[in-house]
Amino acid sequence: MITCRGIPGGKAGTATSPRGSAMSARIVIADDEGLVRDGLRMLLDLEDDLEVVAVCEDGEQAIERVRCESPDVVLMDIRMPGVDGVEATRRIRKGGSEVPILILTTFNDDDYIRQALSAGASGYILKNRPSEQIVESVRSVLRGVSAFDSQVLRQLSEMVSGGRPRSEDELGVSHREYEVLSLVADGLSNKEIAAKLSISEGTVRNHVSQLLEKLGARDRTQLALAFHRCRE
């Protein structure tokens, strides 16, 4: 059992980096490779607005550090011993935390992507991306914007386009909600949906909010995945 006083390689709950400030976004890193953990910490701690407050070797530690540190974002590997990144993400969400979780992995497998997003991940980035893209992805999820590697986005598009749409009854939504959902799945913005259905943007926003709640989705990407039976 991990206490909130710190872990090897991490920081105590109230600690900050040498140049950290109260305005820095607090980050927890979970990866089973020491070189990756150290590299990410060095990369992110170079940024004035980012501060790594804990590093973890597996998903179990990540769950505890989220509970203890209340971070602003989590960088989560997929494959880790014991509790993996998908299960850790699922358990963090089940515990009530809404912290953005950015998956950072070498694996771009369709099943991993689908599982991570279904578990509540806010983005999915491959480790071979340039360092500046990784930093910007962290900032994106901090702003509430999903972050995806371009290759992952292509795979998501293929998964969705290759699947059969679920029916209104299967989803448990109204006819109008279903219309909005189908257009969200097509990638249309609220403004475009409003024009297409001859309703106000405010009404579209209300429908999207209801759909997020009804379908247990965190964002529009998860709504699109919920709408389709993804290609296996």
GUZAPA-850903 format. One record per atom (N, C-alpha, C): residue in three letters; x, y, z. Coordinates in pm, whole numbers, plus 50000, padded with zeros to 5 digits. Last residue first. Example, Ala and Ser with C-alpha at 12.3 -4.5 7.8 and 13.67 -1.06 7.14 Angstrom:
REM GUZAPA-850903
SER512854977550708 SER513674989450714 SER512905000350787 ALA513194943150780 ALA512304955050780 ALA513204967050780 
END
This chain:
REM GUZAPA-850903
GLU485934952946407 GLU486794944146487 GLU488044940346408 ARG484694985146391 ARG485204973746317 ARG486144965546404 CYS482304994546641 CYS483594995846575 CYS483994983246502 ARG479285005346605 ARG479884992546643 ARG481214992046569 HIS478985039946685 HIS479285029046592 HIS479655016246665 PHE478525056146903 PHE477525055746797 PHE477725043746705 ALA480815054647056 ALA479595048747110 ALA478535047047001 LEU482585069046898 LEU482825054746917 LEU481585047646970 ALA481435094246926 ALA481535088146793 ALA481745073146804 LEU481785098147201 LEU480425097647146 LEU480435090747009 GLN484545099447214 GLN483875088047276 GLN482435086947229 THR484825123947080 THR485445111847026 THR484785099347083 ARG483615142147247 ARG482965139047120 ARG483565126547055 ASP483895129447589 ASP484095139247483 ASP483455134347354 ARG483155110547773 ARG483855122347821 ARG483945133247716 ALA480055092247819 ALA481215096247738 ALA481825109047794 GLY477675080347899 GLY478855079147984 GLY480125082647911 LEU475395084547766 LEU476265074247712 LEU477545072547791 LYS474195105347910 LYS473465092747887 LYS474405081347846 GLU476165125747903 GLU475705120048029 GLU475075106248008 LEU476435130747631 LEU477625127347710 LEU477225120547840 LEU473785137747574 LEU474355125647516 LEU475595121147593 GLN473555162147708 GLN472695150947746 GLN473255137647695 SER475435176947560 SER475625174847705 SER474805163047754 VAL474205176647310 VAL475515170247326 VAL475775167347473 HIS471895191647369 HIS471775177747327 HIS473095170247346 ASN473075216347431 ASN472275209247531 ASN472145194447497 ARG474245222747186 ARG475095220747304 ARG474355213147412 VAL471925225547032 VAL472885214947000 VAL473755212047121 THR470865248147152 THR470115235647157 THR471025223747127 GLY472835266647083 GLY472565263747224 GLY471825250647241 GLU472555268046810 GLU473765261846863 GLU473575258147010 SER469155259846705 SER470195268846755 SER471415261146805 ILE468345242346396 ILE468135245446538 ILE469285254246584 SER468585229146146 SER467775241446160 SER467375243846306 LEU470375209146107 LEU469085205346165 LEU468145217146185 LYS472535222745991 LYS472015210845925 LYS470605207445974 ALA473095242446179 ALA472655246246045 ALA471985234545974 ALA473875226446396 ALA472735235746410 ALA472185239546274 ILE476135214246289 ILE474965206046325 ILE473725214746334 GLU477825236146266 GLU477425228846146 GLU476205220246171 LYS478115242946536 LYS477575252746440 LYS477075245746315 ASN479325220046640 ASN477995224046688 ASN477325233746589 SER480855202046362 SER480895210746479 SER479465214046522 LEU481045167746256 LEU480535181346241 LEU480635189046373 GLY481805140946253 GLY482845151046272 GLY482365165346258 ASP480005121046255 ASP480525124746123 ASP481575135846131 ALA479275121346518 ALA480095110146472 ALA480675112646334 VAL477615143446509 VAL478855144146588 VAL479805133246540 LEU475605131846360 LEU476375142746300 LEU477665145246377 SER474595113346539 SER475095108546410 SER475955119146343 LEU473745130346747 LEU474835120846769 LEU475435116146637 VAL471565143346631 VAL472745151046672 VAL473955141846685 GLU469885121146598 GLU470285129246482 GLU471555137146513 TYR469545113446862 TYR470195104246769 TYR470675111746644 GLU468155134646964 GLU469505132047017 GLU470275123046921 ARG465795130546821 ARG466595142546797 ARG468015140846849 HIS464955105846931 HIS465205107046787 HIS466085119146757 SER466765097947240 SER465615102547162 SER465985103847014 VAL468455067147335 VAL468385081747316 VAL467145085147234 GLY469475040947364 GLY468585046647464 GLY468495061747457 LEU470965025747190 LEU471645036347263 LEU470805042347374 GLU469075008647084 GLU470285003147144 GLU470985013347233 ASP467245027246982 ASP466865018547094 ASP468085012647163 GLU468695038746773 GLU468215047046884 GLU467915038447007 SER471415016046680 SER470095022146666 SER469765030846787 ARG474805020846572 ARG473815015146663 ARG472495022546645 PRO476355016646252 PRO475765025446353 PRO474795017846443 ARG479064994446208 ARG477644996946183 ARG477085005946292 GLY482395004146098 GLY481424998446190 GLY479995002046154 GLY484325017145957 GLY484115003045928 GLY483044996446012 SER484465042146064 SER483865040845931 SER483585026345894 VAL485775035946308 VAL484415041346308 VAL483745039046173 MET488265026546225 MET487455018546316 MET485985022746309 GLU489175047946070 GLU488925034946007 GLU488035026046093 SER489415067546268 SER488515069746154 SER488175056646085 LEU491385055946426 LEU490055058346481 LEU489035060046370 GLN493515056846247 GLN493005043846290 GLN491605045246350 ARG493885084246228 ARG493545076546108 ARG492945063046145 LEU494585089646493 LEU493365095346438 LEU492925087846312 VAL497045076846505 VAL495945071746586 VAL494615076946534 GLN498525093746340 GLN498355079646303 GLN497195073346378 SER498495117146492 SER497865116946359 SER497615102646311 ASP497595113746834 ASP498605112446731 ASP497905111446596 PHE495405135547002 PHE495635122746936 PHE496765123846836 ALA493715149647269 ALA494955149847193 ALA495225136047135 SER490885169947348 SER491475156747328 SER492715157847240 VAL490905197247562 VAL490865193147422 VAL491545179547409 GLY491235208647808 GLY489995201447784 GLY489825196947640 ARG493655219047859 ARG492625228647814 ARG491285221847790 LEU495025195947910 LEU494815205248021 LEU493745215447988 VAL495245185947657 VAL494295179347747 VAL494055187947872 SER497165204847561 SER495855203547499 SER494855197147595 ARG499445200747713 ARG498745213547726 ARG497335212747667 VAL500115175447616 VAL499815177247758 VAL499025190147778 SER500645182247352 SER499535173147381 SER499125174147527 GLU502935197547380 GLU501705204147336 GLU500485195347361 VAL504725177147458 VAL504435188347548 VAL503135195147510 ILE504685161647225 ILE504255155847351 ILE503895166847451 GLN505735179547043 GLN504365174847025 GLN503835168547152 GLU508335182947136 GLU507425194547139 GLU505975190447119 SER509445157547089 SER509205161947226 SER508235173647233 PRO507845138446826 PRO508805148546872 PRO508435153647011 ARG506855104046895 ARG506555117546848 ARG507645127246897 ASN507105079146997 ASN508105083246900 ASN507835097146840 LYS504975073447161 LYS506205078347223 LYS507245083247123 LEU501765085447060 LEU502835075647049 LEU504155081747098 ILE498825092947246 ILE499995097547172 ILE501065086747171 TYR495665100147311 TYR496475088347284 TYR497605092647192 GLY493305113047559 GLY494125113747438 GLY495015101547427 SER491865107947781 SER491605120747714 SER492415122347585 ALA490255077347877 ALA491455084947843 ALA491075097347763 GLY488195060047950 GLY488125074047991 GLY489365082247964 ALA487805035047849 ALA488105036047992 ALA488075050348043 SER487555040347580 SER486365035747653 SER486565036747803 LEU490215046447527 LEU489195056847515 LEU487915052947588 ALA491395021247572 ALA491835033047646 ALA490785044047643 GLN490095004347387 GLN489975001947531 GLN490325014447613 ARG490905015647142 ARG489485014847177 ARG489305013147328 ILE493695012247160 ILE493115025647143 ILE491665025647188 TYR493894984347180 TYR494394992847288 TYR493755006747281 ASP492844977246929 ASP492164972947051 ASP492614981347170 ASP494704988046746 ASP493304992546747 ASP492614989246879 ASP497944997546855 ASP497004986846827 ASP495564991846841 ASN500225011946892 ASN499105018346822 ASN498075008046776 PHE502515015047151 PHE501565006047086 PHE500395013747023 THR504065031047300 THR504645026947172 THR503645018747090 THR502365058947461 THR502745044947445 THR503435042447312 LEU500425076347667 LEU501675078247593 LEU502335064447582 ILE497315090047729 ILE498035077647706 ILE499265080747620 LEU496375112547963 LEU496935111747829 LEU497745098847817 ILE493675121748141 ILE494675111048132 ILE495105109647987 PRO492465147648346 PRO492775143048210 PRO493875132548212 VAL490495139248628 VAL491785143848579 VAL492005139048436 GLU488225133048760 GLU488045137548622 GLU489375142248563 SER487585106548986 SER488505116948938 SER488235120148791 GLY486035085149072 GLY485435098449067 GLY486325109549016 GLY486845059349056 GLY487035066049184 GLY486515080349186 LYS486515054248790 LYS485545048348882 LYS485635054749019 ARG488835066748695 ARG487515072248662 ARG486445067048759 ILE490705049348802 ILE490765063548837 ILE489425070148809 ARG489975025848672 ARG489815026748817 ARG489895041248866 ARG490625032048404 ARG489255028348440 ARG489015030048591 THR493385036248427 THR492505047048382 THR491065044348424 ALA494165010448503 ALA494405021848593 ALA493515033548557 GLU493454996048274 GLU492774993248401 GLU492965004648500 VAL495255008248092 VAL493815008448068 VAL493055006248198 GLY497815003448201 GLY497315017048185 GLY495815017948164 ASP497694975348438 ASP498144982448319 ASP497464996048306 VAL498874962148730 VAL497764970048676 VAL498254977948556 GLY501494942448648 GLY500394943648744 GLY499204950448681 PRO503514963348433 PRO503294951148513 PRO502174953248614 MET502094979448145 MET502874980248268 MET502584967648349 ARG501154994147857 ARG501644981347909 ARG502554983748029 ILE500565022747848 ILE499565012247835 ILE500024999247901 ASP501325051448056 ASP501715041047961 ASP500605030547956 MET500105083748102 MET499935069648137 MET500395060548025 LEU500165113448264 LEU500715106848147 LEU500795092048180 VAL497595133448393 VAL498365121148410 VAL498865116548274 VAL497005165948536 VAL497055156948420 VAL497905144848456 ASP496835177248782 ASP496065183548675 ASP496045175048549 PRO496495156249080 PRO497205163148972 PRO496265169348870 SER496195147949361 SER495175155449287 SER495815163349173 GLU497905132149515 GLU498415144749461 GLU497335153649400 CYS496465109149600 CYS497235117249695 CYS497555131249643 ARG495195098949372 ARG494425101249494 ARG495155110849588 VAL497355097049201 VAL496235105749164 VAL495405109049287 ARG498825078049338 ARG499365091649326 ARG498275101449283 GLU497185055349317 GLU497465061149448 GLU497965075449438 ILE497295050949039 ILE495995052949105 ILE496185059749240 ALA500045046649006 ALA499395058148943 ALA498065061249010 GLN500455022349137 GLN501045034549192 GLN500365046949136 GLU499035006448955 GLU498625007049095 GLU499175019549162 GLY500455008648714 GLY499135014548728 GLY498665015848871 ASP503965016548780 ASP502865008148734 ASP501535015148760 GLU505805035148860 GLU506295023848783 GLU505175014948729 CYS505635070948854 CYS505145057948899 CYS505635047048805 VAL506305103148989 VAL506505093348883 VAL506175079548939 ALA505025135849061 ALA505235121849099 ALA505475113448975 VAL505005161448963 VAL504945159949108 VAL505125145449153 VAL506235182148723 VAL506035168048754 VAL506095166148905 GLU504805210248589 GLU505585205348702 GLU505245190748731 LEU504595237848361 LEU504365223748392 LEU505295219148503 ASP505295263048283 ASP503905261148326 ASP503585246748362 ASP507945262348201 ASP507595270648315 ASP506195267848371 GLU509555231848124 GLU508495241348089 GLU508045249048213 LEU511225213248224 LEU511855224648155 LEU510845235548123 ASP509655192848309 ASP510115202348411 ASP510875214148351 LEU509345177948076 LEU508225185948124 LEU508655196248227 LEU511925165948044 LEU511285173447936 LEU510225183047990 MET512305152648288 MET513235163148247 MET512605172148141 ARG510155134448273 ARG510225144048383 ARG511155155748346 LEU510845119748045 LEU509615127748046 LEU509665138348156 GLY513235107648134 GLY513225116448017 GLY512005125448013 ASP512345092248349 ASP513305103048372 ASP513315112948256 ARG510585074548215 ARG510115083048325 ARG511045095048344 VAL512405062448036 VAL511265070147985 VAL510735079648092 LEU514135049548210 LEU514665059748119 LEU513555068548063 GLY512385031248341 GLY513015042148413 GLY513535053248324 GLU509315019748241 GLU510695021248198 GLU511315033548262 ASP506675020448314 ASP507515010548380 ASP508975011248338 ASP505005050448401 ASP505665042648296 ASP506615032748364 ALA503265078548468 ALA503255064148497 ALA503855056548379 ILE503395110248616 ILE503855101848506 ILE503835087148551 VAL501445138148690 VAL501875124948736 VAL502235116748613 ILE501685173348726 ILE501655161748639 ILE502145149248712 ARG500185204648756 ARG500815193548828 ARG500595180548749 ALA500995235548616 ALA500105223948610 ALA500835211948666 SER501895263748815 SER502295252648729 SER501255241548733 MET501285282549000 MET500575283348873 MET500915271848779 ALA502945279849211 ALA501565276149235 ALA500775275949105 SER505915265849058 SER505145276549121 SER503725271749138 GLY509285252649030 GLY507835251649024 GLY507155263149096 ARG511965249749027 ARG511475262248971 ARG509935262448965 PRO512175225549165 PRO512965237149206 PRO512455250249150 SER508785212849213 SER510085212349149 SER510835225049184 THR507315207349539 THR507305213049405 THR508685211449346 ALA505345187849776 ALA506605192449717 ALA506375198849581 THR503235176749899 THR503275191249899 THR504525196749832 GLY503545148949870 GLY502335155449822 GLY502415170549816 ALA506885142349756 ALA505825142449857 ALA504675150849808 LYS507715126949445 LYS507795137949539 LYS506685136849640 GLY509595098349323 GLY508535108149319 GLY508775119149419 GLY511535080049364 GLY511575087249237 GLY510505097749226 PRO509485061449573 PRO510815062749517 PRO510765069549380 ILE506835083249694 ILE507305070449644 ILE508705072249590 GLY504905099249961 GLY505835098749849 GLY506225084649811 ARG502935100550139 ARG504155107450176 ARG505215106450067 CYS500645086150112 CYS500705099050042 CYS501935107050080 THR501585051550061 THR501065062650138 THR501215075550060 ILE500635021549909 ILE501425033849898 ILE500775044849981 MET500844988050000 MET500005000050000 MET500885012550000 
END
